[in-house]
Amino acid sequence: MAVDTTPIPSTVQDETDSAPGSHRSQPWYVAYRDAVFEADRSRVGERIIRAERMIICRERELFALQNSFGEQRALDSALHSLRALRSCFGVWRS
């Protein structure tokens, strides 16, 4: 089967983010990853809270942008994951 090498129109690229995974270099993603992979149970709560705050701040920054759908989906997914982790560890809001 041949691979389609037709260029993606710029409007479609904007909707899907032109650099998939580019959000992984963002500070919020690093904080999220640190929370998810924290091995010290005594630090999990503070990591979750920090990551949630950073995600919410980033969501506010992206609110006005029309071409950040990929990162917005990643933010939503990360926030849901952190809420599940918070529930598992019994971490309540501070």
CORVEN-V643847 format. One record per run of one state. SS is the DSSP state (hx for helix, st for strand, lp for the rest). FROM is the first residue (numbers start at 1). LEN is the number of residues. If there is no record, write none. Layout:
SS_FROM_LEN, SS_FROM_LEN
This chain:
lp_1_9, hx_10_7, lp_17_5, hx_22_4, lp_26_1, hx_27_10, lp_37_4, hx_41_22, lp_63_6, hx_69_21, lp_90_5
